[in-house]
């Protein structure tokens, strides 16, 4: 369990460092991402991005565990 937490932490750090580059590629503005903007309020729900990242991480972890 500890090993997986460390791996997950490293993945989050790498994703955080690469986030500006990933945004330039369109990640975070995919179809399915919901953005509601009002005068003093902005709601951002990245459903499409979350689904894509979940799929990619599932495939990667599946390949690691084989």
PEVEN-V305652 format. One record per residue. PHI is phi in whole degrees, 0 to 359 (none if undefined). Layout:
phi
PHI
PHI
//
This chain:
phi
none
298
298
292
294
294
298
297
297
295
298
295
296
297
297
295
289
270
304
300
290
293
292
293
278
106
291
105
226
275
300
106
283
257
232
242
242
239
302
243
208
226
245
236
238
275
293
297
296
296
296
297
296
297
297
296
294
298
296
298
294
295
293
294
279
290
//
